[in-house]
Amino acid sequence: MFLQENPNYENPAKRSRSWKRRITEMRIAVVGAGALGLYYGAILQKSGHDVYFLLRSDYEVIKSDGLTVYSINGDFHLQQVKGFRTSTEIGVVDLVLVGLKTFANHLFEEIIPPLVGDKTKILTLQNGLGNEEMLAALFGNERILGGVAYLCSNRGKPGVVHHLGEGRILLGEYAQIDSTSTETVAACFRDAGVECRIVPDLKKARWEKLVWNIPFNGLCALTLKPVAALLKFEPTRRLIMDIMEEVIRAANAQSLLKDIPASIADKMVASSLKLGQYKPSMLIDRLESRPLELEAIFGVPLRLALAKGIQMPRVQQLYALLLLTEKD
């Protein structure tokens, strides 16, 4: 998937030794142990961070056999994993990493409070829009960070994650309050080998990912076909471009620091041609009969666009069809 270069990227080699000592002491709770949460949590633990996983279906397997990651960057296995069934058992941490599917956001108020102390930061790596706002309403603007994760990964059997590509994170502050904490979190990921870039406009970063997510996640889930199939068929390729143009137009009406250029659509399509038979997360959820993240990826963007007087007819039609097929 496409990711713009950012001049604010800090070379990890420039970090001081004292900075590195600080970040290796970070206590991290992973809430939402799907492919994304397990992958980033495993990478952070592998690099020496103190990671606690809130587990459900994988609990017994991971507690007994550990966690295995098959990655394009090298496979590894964590035999000892701190897995828990409730957040109360974990207690207060320095960083809460939220990887929940957005249809489970109603659980924020139940799951997260036992993890939060005076200095705890909450980072959501979830898809779509509205997640930071929900967390800020519950826990305060000053705690909330947002991350746009460009990660190709999926779950295998219990206790197994397959990392197929990418992994980079665009990190931003929700309320532009505490840049020191943002730098600490970014350095934490970089120290673990994850490219993490701090961006001045989190809203823009989220809309940019939607330029890809809305057409590809939506059309793949609706047609049950991978990325390559949509791009090889000229009518669906043109439809993808048309949907991207609608999303870009809506994004640029949202008072971004800098407009998203129309040329990003061509770059995203060109980059996506390399993904081959890749199945986006929404297609995998549909194939495995799980709910789709329709509200965060479609519903909220459509409402924000309409509030600015922008119509997205193709996105609206795609959303309606996905809602209809969710009822089957």
WODA-V450958 format. One record per run of one state. SS is the DSSP state (alpha for helix, beta for strand, coil for the rest). FROM is the first residue (numbers start at 0). LEN is the number of residues. If there is no record, write none. Layout:
# WODA-V450958
ss=SS from=FROM len=LEN
ss=SS from=FROM len=LEN
This chain:
# WODA-V450958
ss=coil from=0 len=11
ss=alpha from=11 len=3
ss=coil from=14 len=2
ss=alpha from=16 len=8
ss=coil from=24 len=2
ss=beta from=26 len=5
ss=coil from=31 len=3
ss=alpha from=34 len=12
ss=coil from=46 len=3
ss=beta from=49 len=5
ss=coil from=54 len=4
ss=alpha from=58 len=7
ss=coil from=65 len=1
ss=beta from=66 len=5
ss=coil from=71 len=4
ss=beta from=75 len=3
ss=coil from=78 len=3
ss=beta from=81 len=3
ss=coil from=84 len=2
ss=alpha from=86 len=4
ss=coil from=90 len=4
ss=beta from=94 len=4
ss=coil from=98 len=3
ss=alpha from=101 len=10
ss=coil from=111 len=1
ss=alpha from=112 len=3
ss=coil from=115 len=5
ss=beta from=120 len=4
ss=coil from=124 len=6
ss=alpha from=130 len=9
ss=coil from=139 len=1
ss=alpha from=140 len=3
ss=beta from=143 len=12
ss=coil from=155 len=4
ss=beta from=159 len=14
ss=coil from=173 len=5
ss=alpha from=178 len=13
ss=coil from=191 len=4
ss=beta from=195 len=3
ss=coil from=198 len=3
ss=alpha from=201 len=22
ss=coil from=223 len=3
ss=alpha from=226 len=6
ss=coil from=232 len=1
ss=alpha from=233 len=18
ss=coil from=251 len=12
ss=alpha from=263 len=12
ss=coil from=275 len=5
ss=alpha from=280 len=7
ss=coil from=287 len=6
ss=alpha from=293 len=14
ss=coil from=307 len=5
ss=alpha from=312 len=14
ss=coil from=326 len=2
